[in-house]
Each structure stands twice: as structure tokens, then as C-alpha cells.
């Protein structure tokens, strides 16, 4: 990934100056995280065990957080 000194300032946040292949890789990771988030939400509705629902809910929360973080990096 690009060095911190190569960051672009957009609004109030700074975004790294990414190479094309890094941007594409982030898009791939974003797609996987979005799929995991959607799947976790669907599976939580089907799960009957409380502990399993708790695990799925945590996975959903973690995926949602990762999605936001990745989106902040993308141009």
C-alpha cells in the first residue's frame, strides 16, 4: 500500500494514493465482505440456537465495520 505521505485529502478525511492493482484488490475484498454481511443477516433469521445467533450477529457486525473501513480507502 502507498506510504502515508502520499495521501489525498478529500473533504475531512485523507485517502491513500492507491495503485490500480491495489484499488482492484480492495474492490475484491469489499465484494467478499458484502457477501459475508448479507449471508450472515439471512442466516441469523434461520438460526434457532441463541449462541449461534450471537456468533452470526458478531460476524455481521464485523463485516459491516470492515465494509465501512474499505469504503473509506477507496477513491
N, C-alpha and C positions, 0 to 999 in steps of 0.2 A: 504494500500500500504506500501511497505517497507520504512524504515527510510532512510534519506539522507545519513547516514554514511555507508549504505550497497549498495553503487553504484559501478558498474563495469565500468572501463574506457575502452572504445572501440574507438580507433582512437583518435579524438579530442573531442568526446562527452562522457558524462557519462550516463550510463543506469542504472536504478534501478534494484536491485536484486529482481525480482518478484517471488511470489509463483506460482505454477502451475495453481491454480484456477484464479489467477489474470491475468495471461497470456491468459487463455481461455476467460475470460470476455472481455479483451481488443480486442481479435480477433472478438468476437461477436459485439462489438461496432464498430470496423473497418468495418465489413461487412455491418452494417446498414448505416454507413456514406458513404460508397462507393455506396450503392444502392441509397441513397438520392442524391448524386452527379450526378450519371448517369440519374436519373429521372428528376432532375432539368434541366440538359442540354437538354434532349428531350422535356420537357415541354416549355422551353424558345423558341424553334423553332416554337412551335404550338401556343403560346400566341400571341394575336394581340394587346392587351391593353399595352400601354407604361409603366404604373405604375406596372402592373402585371409582365411584363418582368423585370423591375427593382428589384422587390421583389424576383423573381426567380433567377436572376443573383446574388443577395446578398446571397441567400441560397446556391447557387452553390459555391460561393467563401468561405463561412463559412465552408461548408462541406470539401472542398479541404484543407483548413487550418487545420481542425480537423484531417483529414486523415494523413497529414504530421506529426502532433504532436503525434498521436498514433503510427505511424510507428517508430518514434524516440524512443519510450519507449519499443518497442518490441525487444526481443533478436534476 
